[in-house]
Amino acid sequence: MKSANRVYVVASGDLRLSANQVGWAFQDKMEELLSGVLKELGWEVERGHAYNQEKQHGFIDSQRMGIEVFKPLDPTTPIIVAESVWQYTHHVLPGLYSHNAPILVLANWDGKSSGLVGALNLKGSLTKAGIAHSCLWSTDFTDSFFIEKLKEWLETGKISHDLSHVKELAEVQIPTELADKGRSFAHDFKQGKAIMGVFDEGCMGMYNAIIPDTYLHQLGVFKERLSQSALYAEMSRVGDDDAYRILTWLEDEGMHFEWGKNPQTELTREQTLEQCKMYIAAVRIADEFGCDTIGIQYQQGLKDLVAASDLAEGLLNNVVRPPVYGKNGEELYKGKSIPHFNEVDECAGLDGLITTRLWEILGLPPENTLHDIRWGEDVEFGGRSEFVWVFLISGAVPPAHFIDGFKGASSERQPPMYFQKGGGSLKGISKPGYIVWSRIYMEDESLFCDIGIGEVVELPLGETQRRWHNTTPQWPIMNVVLPGVSRDQMMAKHQANHIQVAYGESYESTVEAAYLKASALDALGIKVRFCGEI
């Protein structure tokens, strides 16, 4: 690496002022620790942008600001994008496109902030963009793994991670019957064609979550570009009686709502009813345009108008859900889920649609969802000692994934720093069992998919509560062991903040589903890699 022994540090942040202000304490601590380590290694640290006294944070909080920050920087000086919060990748993507020196994406390992979530999104976006980079993570920036890998990057401009858990599809022996069934599915899927309803494309700077139309067309999938304005307008046409009917159905199923009186900090009944109207409106628009899957952006635009979309998203992803009727009085999508991709993540939308169709063929519960890879720790439970991941997401999780279904589901007010208009989550603890996990992503101008088997474990309630406390307690949680994939291998290989999950009914049926899915994706032209034990 070219060395004047100087390295830049920049920090991409949120667009929302409240989130940046809350997150600054995590970022400030992270950068202090990082600077200390770099100085001990003989490197001068130059922050690429100053703390903003008026805004009370030091994040790059817009694309324009990011462009201006990078203009005076020497493009031949190594740069660290240090992330301790959820960040909008497009704030720094323009500058990184033209930065010719080594780039390191660095995350703090802290569940209370979302640094590793933000870093994984940036990593996946840089991979899609073809921008060379390295990635690293640490809890306190003193562990030997971090120090040695940081030294490697400072000396060579690259980091080599252990990817021995990854196998190409050709290395896995898939039963002929499943391979044939996968090819047959791919043929029918392409011929039948599908419509992906996108309520305003692109969310929170997630460049990695947008699939160019050409790549989808080759699979037989076509976008219907819908507007959140139309969703808002349709909500206004939903009657109060219809909204009450949805809420009554949910209460009759045993779902609990944590209502209070202060709409600024508590979930109110009025907010929940507004969410019920969104659910009805989304189903009706999906039907009007013949959509096979839909995604609602929410975090840009709708967040300033109405309560959170998360309750509606989770209901859409469930086969058993409150009925919605069309103008002619017929129930829409009767007996079916309407696969919803949270935050209009089109990679998750494509994965979710294909998974739903394949699981229906296998006679497995078709409900699936994305989660954030939020955090994880070693845990001792039931005579076992395992690294257990926390998969967590604000919305889209179907109650079918929860212990006790709707009876195990609750709705709590979304955090005000993200959701000023309130609205509730669809919260629960994911039931124990085996899952197929996956992620479709773009690399080298091609679509890829990583697939593996996971085990959702039931931890003692106190441990799950601790994990909620250390992350976001309002959101649905999945405690997951990934056999044959270590913490560092997962972070090194995964190309997104999101991960798709779907249950099997036994270990054997889960493996069978993974094989069928891999065969179908391969036949569709998506390059498949298996990760971990299978």
C-alpha positions as CSV (number, residue, x, y, z in Angstrom):
1,M,0.0,0.0,0.0
2,K,1.2,3.5,-0.8
3,S,2.0,5.0,2.5
4,A,2.5,8.4,4.0
5,N,1.1,6.6,7.0
6,R,-2.1,8.7,6.9
7,V,-5.6,7.4,6.7
8,Y,-8.9,9.1,6.3
9,V,-11.9,8.3,8.5
10,V,-15.4,9.2,7.3
11,A,-18.8,8.2,8.7
12,S,-22.0,7.8,6.7
13,G,-25.1,8.4,8.8
14,D,-28.9,8.4,8.6
15,L,-31.0,11.0,6.8
16,R,-33.1,11.5,9.9
17,L,-31.7,14.1,12.4
18,S,-33.1,12.3,15.5
19,A,-31.4,9.0,14.5
20,N,-28.1,10.7,13.9
21,Q,-28.2,12.5,17.2
22,V,-29.0,9.3,19.1
23,G,-26.3,7.4,17.3
24,W,-23.5,9.9,17.7
25,A,-22.5,8.7,21.1
26,F,-21.8,5.2,19.6
27,Q,-19.9,6.7,16.7
28,D,-17.8,9.0,18.9
29,K,-16.8,6.1,21.1
30,M,-15.9,3.9,18.1
31,E,-13.8,6.5,16.4
32,E,-11.9,7.3,19.7
33,L,-11.0,3.6,20.1
34,L,-10.1,3.2,16.4
35,S,-7.9,6.3,16.4
36,G,-6.0,5.0,19.4
37,V,-5.3,1.7,17.7
38,L,-4.2,3.4,14.4
39,K,-1.9,5.8,16.2
40,E,-0.3,2.9,18.1
41,L,0.3,1.3,14.7
42,G,2.1,4.4,13.5
43,W,-0.7,5.9,11.4
44,E,-2.0,9.5,11.4
45,V,-5.8,9.7,11.4
46,E,-7.5,12.6,9.5
47,R,-11.3,12.8,9.8
48,G,-12.7,13.7,6.4
49,H,-15.5,15.9,7.8
50,A,-16.1,17.9,11.0
51,Y,-18.6,17.5,13.8
52,N,-21.7,19.8,13.2
53,Q,-22.4,21.8,16.3
54,E,-25.8,22.9,15.0
55,K,-27.0,19.4,14.2
56,Q,-25.2,17.8,17.1
57,H,-23.6,15.0,15.2
58,G,-20.7,14.3,12.9
59,F,-22.3,12.1,10.2
60,I,-22.5,12.6,6.5
61,D,-26.3,12.9,6.3
62,S,-27.0,13.5,2.6
63,Q,-25.7,12.5,-0.8
64,R,-24.8,16.2,-1.6
65,M,-22.9,16.5,1.6
66,G,-21.0,13.3,0.8
67,I,-20.0,14.6,-2.6
68,E,-18.7,17.8,-1.1
69,V,-16.8,15.9,1.7
70,F,-14.9,13.8,-0.8
71,K,-14.0,16.7,-3.2
72,P,-10.9,17.9,-1.2
73,L,-9.8,14.4,-0.1
74,D,-6.7,13.0,-1.7
75,P,-8.0,10.0,-3.7
76,T,-4.7,8.1,-3.2
77,T,-4.9,8.1,0.6
78,P,-6.5,5.0,2.2
79,I,-9.9,5.6,3.7
80,I,-11.9,3.9,6.5
81,V,-15.7,4.2,6.4
82,A,-16.4,3.7,10.1
83,E,-20.0,2.6,10.9
84,S,-21.6,2.4,14.3
85,V,-25.1,3.2,13.1
86,W,-27.6,2.4,10.3
87,Q,-26.4,4.5,7.4
88,Y,-27.6,5.5,3.9
89,T,-25.1,4.1,1.5
90,H,-25.8,6.7,-1.2
91,H,-24.3,9.3,1.1
92,V,-20.8,8.0,0.4
93,L,-21.2,5.9,-2.8
94,P,-20.5,8.8,-5.2
95,G,-17.2,9.7,-3.4
96,L,-16.1,6.0,-3.1
97,Y,-16.6,5.5,-6.9
98,S,-13.7,7.8,-7.6
99,H,-11.5,7.0,-4.5
100,N,-8.5,5.1,-5.9
101,A,-6.9,4.1,-2.7
102,P,-7.8,1.1,-0.5
103,I,-11.3,1.3,1.2
104,L,-12.1,-0.4,4.5
105,V,-15.7,-0.7,5.7
106,L,-15.5,-1.0,9.5
107,A,-18.4,-1.9,11.9
108,N,-18.7,-1.9,15.6
109,W,-20.1,-5.1,17.1
110,D,-22.9,-3.6,19.3
111,G,-26.5,-4.6,19.2
112,K,-27.8,-1.4,20.6
113,S,-26.6,0.5,17.5
114,S,-26.8,-0.9,14.0
115,G,-23.3,-0.5,12.8
116,L,-22.8,-4.0,11.4
117,V,-26.2,-3.7,9.7
118,G,-25.1,-0.4,8.1
119,A,-21.7,-1.8,7.2
120,L,-23.2,-4.9,5.6
121,N,-25.5,-2.8,3.4
122,L,-22.5,-0.6,2.3
123,K,-20.5,-3.7,1.6
124,G,-23.2,-5.2,-0.6
125,S,-23.7,-2.0,-2.4
126,L,-19.9,-1.6,-3.1
127,T,-19.9,-5.2,-4.4
128,K,-22.8,-4.4,-6.7
129,A,-21.0,-1.2,-7.9
130,G,-17.8,-3.1,-8.6
131,I,-15.8,-0.9,-6.1
132,A,-12.9,-2.8,-4.5
133,H,-13.1,-2.8,-0.7
134,S,-12.4,-4.7,2.5
135,C,-14.6,-5.2,5.5
136,L,-13.8,-5.6,9.2
137,W,-15.6,-5.6,12.6
138,S,-14.9,-5.5,16.3
139,T,-16.5,-5.3,19.7
140,D,-13.9,-3.1,21.4
141,F,-11.1,-2.8,18.7
142,T,-8.6,-4.6,20.9
143,D,-9.2,-8.3,19.9
144,S,-6.4,-10.1,18.1
145,F,-8.6,-10.8,15.0
146,F,-9.3,-7.2,14.5
147,I,-5.7,-6.0,15.1
148,E,-4.2,-8.6,12.8
149,K,-6.7,-7.9,10.0
150,L,-6.3,-4.2,10.4
151,K,-2.5,-4.5,10.1
152,E,-3.0,-6.6,7.0
153,W,-5.1,-3.9,5.4
154,L,-2.7,-1.1,6.3
155,E,0.2,-3.0,4.9
156,T,-1.4,-4.5,1.7
157,G,-4.6,-2.6,1.1
158,K,-6.6,-5.9,1.3
159,I,-8.0,-8.3,3.9
160,S,-8.2,-12.1,3.2
161,H,-11.0,-13.8,5.2
162,D,-11.7,-17.5,5.7
163,L,-14.3,-18.5,3.2
164,S,-13.8,-22.2,3.5
165,H,-17.5,-22.6,4.4
166,V,-18.6,-21.7,0.8
167,K,-19.2,-24.4,-1.8
168,E,-20.1,-23.9,-5.5
169,L,-23.3,-25.6,-6.6
170,A,-21.4,-28.1,-8.6
171,E,-19.7,-29.3,-5.4
172,V,-23.0,-30.4,-3.9
173,Q,-24.7,-33.6,-4.8
174,I,-28.3,-32.8,-5.4
175,P,-30.7,-35.7,-6.0
176,T,-31.7,-36.0,-9.6
177,E,-35.4,-35.8,-8.9
178,L,-35.0,-32.4,-7.1
179,A,-32.7,-31.1,-9.8
180,D,-35.3,-32.0,-12.5
181,K,-38.1,-30.5,-10.5
182,G,-36.1,-27.3,-10.1
183,R,-35.5,-27.0,-13.8
184,S,-39.2,-27.6,-14.5
185,F,-40.1,-24.9,-12.0
186,A,-37.7,-22.5,-13.6
187,H,-39.3,-23.1,-17.1
188,D,-42.8,-22.6,-15.8
189,F,-41.8,-19.5,-13.7
190,K,-40.3,-17.8,-16.8
191,Q,-43.2,-18.7,-19.0
192,G,-45.8,-17.7,-16.5
193,K,-44.2,-14.4,-15.7
194,A,-44.8,-12.4,-12.5
195,I,-45.3,-8.8,-11.5
196,M,-43.3,-7.2,-8.7
197,G,-45.2,-4.1,-7.4
198,V,-42.7,-1.5,-6.2
199,F,-44.1,1.4,-4.1
200,D,-41.4,3.9,-4.8
201,E,-38.0,2.3,-5.7
202,G,-35.0,2.7,-3.5
203,C,-35.1,3.0,0.3
204,M,-32.7,4.6,2.7
205,G,-29.8,4.6,0.1
206,M,-29.8,0.8,-0.3
207,Y,-28.2,0.6,-3.7
208,N,-27.7,-3.1,-3.3
209,A,-31.5,-3.6,-3.0
210,I,-32.3,-2.5,-6.5
211,I,-32.3,-5.0,-9.4
212,P,-32.1,-3.5,-12.8
213,D,-35.1,-4.4,-14.9
214,T,-33.1,-6.3,-17.5
215,Y,-32.0,-8.9,-15.0
216,L,-35.5,-9.4,-13.8
217,H,-36.9,-9.6,-17.3
218,Q,-34.6,-12.5,-18.0
219,L,-36.3,-14.4,-15.1
220,G,-39.8,-13.5,-16.3
221,V,-40.3,-10.9,-13.6
222,F,-41.5,-7.4,-14.4
223,K,-41.8,-4.3,-12.2
224,E,-45.0,-2.4,-11.7
225,R,-43.8,0.9,-10.5
226,L,-46.4,2.1,-8.0
227,S,-46.5,5.3,-6.0
228,Q,-46.8,5.6,-2.2
229,S,-49.0,8.6,-3.0
230,A,-51.5,6.2,-4.6
231,L,-51.3,4.0,-1.5
232,Y,-51.9,7.1,0.7
233,A,-54.9,8.0,-1.4
234,E,-56.3,4.5,-1.4
235,M,-56.0,4.5,2.4
236,S,-58.2,7.6,2.5
237,R,-60.9,5.7,0.7
238,V,-61.0,2.8,3.2
239,G,-63.9,3.2,5.6
240,D,-63.6,3.2,9.3
241,D,-65.8,0.1,9.6
242,D,-63.4,-1.9,7.4
243,A,-60.5,-0.9,9.5
244,Y,-62.3,-1.9,12.7
245,R,-63.2,-5.2,11.1
246,I,-59.4,-5.9,10.6
247,L,-58.6,-5.0,14.1
248,T,-61.4,-7.1,15.5
249,W,-60.2,-10.1,13.5
250,L,-56.7,-9.6,15.0
251,E,-57.9,-9.3,18.5
252,D,-60.1,-12.4,18.1
253,E,-57.0,-14.3,17.0
254,G,-55.4,-13.4,20.2
255,M,-53.0,-10.6,19.1
256,H,-52.1,-8.1,21.8
257,F,-51.7,-4.3,21.3
258,E,-49.7,-2.2,23.7
259,W,-51.9,0.9,23.5
260,G,-51.3,4.1,25.4
261,K,-52.5,7.7,25.3
262,N,-49.5,9.8,24.2
263,P,-49.2,9.4,20.4
264,Q,-45.7,10.9,20.5
265,T,-44.2,8.1,22.5
266,E,-47.0,5.4,22.8
267,L,-48.9,3.3,20.4
268,T,-52.5,4.5,20.1
269,R,-55.6,2.7,18.9
270,E,-56.0,5.4,16.2
271,Q,-52.5,4.6,14.9
272,T,-53.3,0.9,14.7
273,L,-56.5,1.6,12.8
274,E,-54.6,3.7,10.3
275,Q,-52.2,0.7,9.9
276,C,-55.3,-1.5,9.2
277,K,-56.3,0.9,6.5
278,M,-52.9,0.6,4.9
279,Y,-53.2,-3.2,4.9
280,I,-56.5,-3.0,3.1
281,A,-55.3,-0.4,0.6
282,A,-52.1,-2.4,-0.2
283,V,-54.1,-5.6,-0.9
284,R,-56.6,-3.7,-3.1
285,I,-53.8,-2.0,-5.1
286,A,-52.0,-5.3,-5.5
287,D,-55.1,-6.8,-6.9
288,E,-55.8,-3.9,-9.2
289,F,-52.4,-4.2,-10.8
290,G,-52.3,-8.0,-10.7
291,C,-49.1,-8.1,-8.5
292,D,-47.6,-11.3,-7.4
293,T,-45.4,-9.6,-4.8
294,I,-45.2,-6.0,-3.4
295,G,-42.8,-3.8,-1.5
296,I,-43.6,-0.6,0.4
297,Q,-40.7,1.8,0.9
298,Y,-42.3,3.7,3.8
299,Q,-39.1,5.2,5.3
300,Q,-39.0,8.0,2.7
301,G,-42.3,9.8,2.0
302,L,-44.9,7.8,3.9
303,K,-43.0,8.2,7.2
304,D,-44.1,11.9,7.3
305,L,-47.7,11.1,6.6
306,V,-49.0,8.0,8.3
307,A,-48.2,5.3,10.9
308,A,-45.7,2.6,10.2
309,S,-46.2,0.0,7.4
310,D,-44.8,-2.9,9.5
311,L,-48.1,-4.3,10.8
312,A,-49.5,-4.4,7.3
313,E,-46.3,-6.0,5.9
314,G,-46.4,-8.9,8.4
315,L,-50.1,-9.6,7.7
316,L,-49.5,-9.6,4.0
317,N,-46.8,-12.3,4.4
318,N,-49.1,-14.6,6.3
319,V,-51.4,-17.1,4.6
320,V,-53.9,-16.8,7.5
321,R,-54.8,-13.1,7.6
322,P,-57.8,-10.8,7.9
323,P,-59.8,-11.0,4.7
324,V,-59.9,-8.1,2.3
325,Y,-62.7,-7.6,-0.2
326,G,-62.7,-6.0,-3.6
327,K,-65.4,-3.8,-5.1
328,N,-67.4,-6.8,-6.2
329,G,-67.4,-8.2,-2.7
330,E,-65.1,-11.1,-3.5
331,E,-62.2,-11.9,-1.1
332,L,-58.9,-10.9,-2.6
333,Y,-56.0,-13.4,-2.7
334,K,-58.1,-15.8,-0.7
335,G,-56.1,-18.4,1.1
336,K,-52.8,-16.9,-0.1
337,S,-50.1,-14.7,1.3
338,I,-49.0,-11.7,-0.7
339,P,-45.3,-11.8,-0.4
340,H,-44.1,-8.4,0.8
341,F,-40.5,-7.2,0.7
342,N,-39.7,-4.8,3.5
343,E,-38.0,-1.5,2.5
344,V,-38.6,-2.3,-1.2
345,D,-35.6,-4.6,-1.2
346,E,-36.1,-6.1,-4.6
347,C,-33.5,-8.9,-4.0
348,A,-35.7,-10.0,-1.0
349,G,-38.8,-9.6,-3.2
350,L,-37.5,-11.9,-5.9
351,D,-36.3,-14.4,-3.3
352,G,-39.6,-14.2,-1.4
353,L,-41.7,-14.8,-4.5
354,I,-39.7,-17.8,-5.7
355,T,-39.6,-19.2,-2.2
356,T,-43.3,-18.9,-1.8
357,R,-44.0,-20.8,-5.0
358,L,-41.4,-23.5,-4.3
359,W,-42.6,-24.1,-0.7
360,E,-46.2,-24.4,-2.0
361,I,-45.0,-27.1,-4.4
362,L,-43.3,-29.0,-1.6
363,G,-46.4,-28.7,0.7
364,L,-44.4,-26.6,3.2
365,P,-45.7,-23.5,5.0
366,P,-44.9,-20.8,2.4
367,E,-44.5,-17.9,4.8
368,N,-41.1,-16.3,4.5
369,T,-39.5,-12.9,5.3
370,L,-36.4,-11.0,5.4
371,H,-34.6,-10.0,8.6
372,D,-31.6,-7.8,9.4
373,I,-28.5,-9.6,10.5
374,R,-28.4,-7.4,13.6
375,W,-26.0,-8.9,16.1
376,G,-25.0,-12.1,17.9
377,E,-23.1,-13.6,20.9
378,D,-22.0,-17.0,22.3
379,V,-24.7,-18.5,24.5
380,E,-25.0,-21.6,26.7
381,F,-28.4,-23.2,26.6
382,G,-29.9,-26.6,26.9
383,G,-26.5,-28.2,27.4
384,R,-25.2,-26.5,24.3
385,S,-22.7,-23.7,23.7
386,E,-23.3,-21.9,20.4
387,F,-22.9,-18.6,18.7
388,V,-26.5,-17.5,18.3
389,W,-27.4,-14.7,15.9
390,V,-30.1,-12.1,16.5
391,F,-32.1,-11.7,13.3
392,L,-34.4,-8.7,13.7
393,I,-36.5,-6.5,11.5
394,S,-39.0,-3.8,12.0
395,G,-41.7,-5.3,9.7
396,A,-42.7,-8.1,7.3
397,V,-42.4,-11.0,9.7
398,P,-45.5,-13.3,9.4
399,P,-47.2,-14.5,12.6
400,A,-46.8,-18.0,11.3
401,H,-43.2,-17.8,12.3
402,F,-43.9,-17.0,15.9
403,I,-44.3,-19.3,18.9
404,D,-48.1,-19.6,19.3
405,G,-48.8,-17.6,16.0
406,F,-51.1,-14.7,16.5
407,K,-51.5,-15.5,20.2
408,G,-47.7,-15.0,20.6
409,A,-47.8,-11.7,18.6
410,S,-48.0,-8.2,19.9
411,S,-47.8,-4.7,18.6
412,E,-45.7,-2.0,20.3
413,R,-45.0,1.5,19.2
414,Q,-42.2,1.9,16.8
415,P,-39.2,3.9,18.1
416,P,-39.9,7.6,17.7
417,M,-36.5,8.4,16.3
418,Y,-37.3,6.4,13.2
419,F,-41.2,6.6,13.3
420,Q,-42.4,10.0,14.2
421,K,-46.0,9.2,13.1
422,G,-46.0,6.1,15.3
423,G,-47.7,2.8,14.5
424,G,-47.0,-0.6,15.9
425,S,-44.7,-3.5,15.0
426,L,-45.8,-7.1,14.6
427,K,-43.6,-8.5,17.4
428,G,-43.0,-12.1,18.4
429,I,-40.4,-14.8,19.2
430,S,-39.7,-17.0,16.2
431,K,-40.5,-20.7,16.9
432,P,-37.7,-23.3,17.0
433,G,-37.1,-25.3,13.9
434,Y,-35.0,-25.5,10.8
435,I,-34.9,-22.8,8.1
436,V,-33.4,-22.2,4.7
437,W,-31.7,-18.9,4.7
438,S,-30.6,-17.1,1.6
439,R,-29.6,-13.8,-0.1
440,I,-29.9,-12.9,-3.7
441,Y,-27.4,-10.2,-4.6
442,M,-25.5,-8.6,-7.5
443,E,-21.8,-9.1,-8.2
444,D,-19.8,-8.7,-11.4
445,E,-23.0,-7.6,-13.2
446,S,-24.7,-11.0,-12.4
447,L,-27.2,-12.3,-10.0
448,F,-26.0,-14.6,-7.3
449,C,-27.6,-16.4,-4.3
450,D,-26.0,-17.7,-1.2
451,I,-28.0,-20.5,0.5
452,G,-27.6,-22.3,3.8
453,I,-29.4,-24.2,6.6
454,G,-30.1,-22.6,9.9
455,E,-31.5,-23.7,13.2
456,V,-33.9,-21.4,15.0
457,V,-33.4,-22.1,18.7
458,E,-35.7,-21.4,21.7
459,L,-33.5,-19.6,24.3
460,P,-34.6,-19.1,27.9
461,L,-37.0,-16.2,28.0
462,G,-34.6,-14.1,30.1
463,E,-31.9,-14.5,27.5
464,T,-34.3,-13.5,24.7
465,Q,-35.4,-10.5,26.7
466,R,-31.7,-9.5,27.2
467,R,-31.2,-9.7,23.5
468,W,-34.2,-7.6,22.8
469,H,-32.9,-5.1,25.4
470,N,-29.5,-5.0,23.6
471,T,-31.1,-4.4,20.2
472,T,-34.6,-3.1,19.5
473,P,-37.2,-4.5,21.9
474,Q,-40.2,-3.5,19.8
475,W,-39.2,-5.8,16.8
476,P,-39.8,-9.5,16.1
477,I,-36.8,-11.6,16.9
478,M,-35.3,-14.8,15.5
479,N,-32.5,-16.5,17.5
480,V,-30.5,-18.5,15.0
481,V,-27.5,-21.0,14.8
482,L,-25.9,-21.3,11.4
483,P,-24.1,-24.7,11.4
484,G,-20.8,-24.7,9.7
485,V,-20.6,-20.9,9.5
486,S,-18.7,-18.9,12.1
487,R,-19.5,-15.3,13.0
488,D,-16.5,-14.0,11.0
489,Q,-17.2,-16.2,8.0
490,M,-20.8,-14.9,7.8
491,M,-19.7,-11.3,8.0
492,A,-16.9,-11.8,5.5
493,K,-19.2,-13.5,2.9
494,H,-22.7,-12.0,3.2
495,Q,-23.5,-9.2,0.8
496,A,-26.4,-7.4,2.5
497,N,-27.9,-6.3,5.7
498,H,-30.9,-8.4,4.9
499,I,-31.3,-12.2,5.0
500,Q,-34.3,-14.3,3.8
501,V,-35.7,-17.1,5.9
502,A,-38.3,-19.8,5.4
503,Y,-39.1,-22.8,7.6
504,G,-39.1,-26.5,6.8
505,E,-41.1,-29.0,8.8
506,S,-38.1,-31.1,9.7
507,Y,-34.4,-31.1,9.1
508,E,-34.8,-33.5,6.1
509,S,-37.6,-31.4,4.5
510,T,-35.5,-28.2,5.0
511,V,-32.5,-29.7,3.2
512,E,-34.8,-30.9,0.4
513,A,-36.2,-27.4,0.1
514,A,-32.7,-25.9,0.0
515,Y,-31.8,-28.4,-2.8
516,L,-34.9,-27.6,-4.8
517,K,-34.4,-23.9,-4.4
518,A,-30.8,-24.0,-5.5
519,S,-31.7,-26.1,-8.5
520,A,-34.5,-23.7,-9.5
521,L,-32.4,-20.6,-9.1
522,D,-29.5,-22.2,-11.1
523,A,-31.9,-23.0,-13.9
524,L,-33.2,-19.4,-13.8
525,G,-29.6,-18.3,-14.4
526,I,-28.8,-17.2,-10.8
527,K,-25.4,-18.4,-9.7
528,V,-25.8,-20.4,-6.4
529,R,-23.3,-21.0,-3.6
530,F,-24.0,-23.1,-0.5
531,C,-22.7,-21.8,2.8
532,G,-22.1,-24.0,5.8
533,E,-23.2,-27.6,6.6
534,I,-25.8,-29.1,4.4
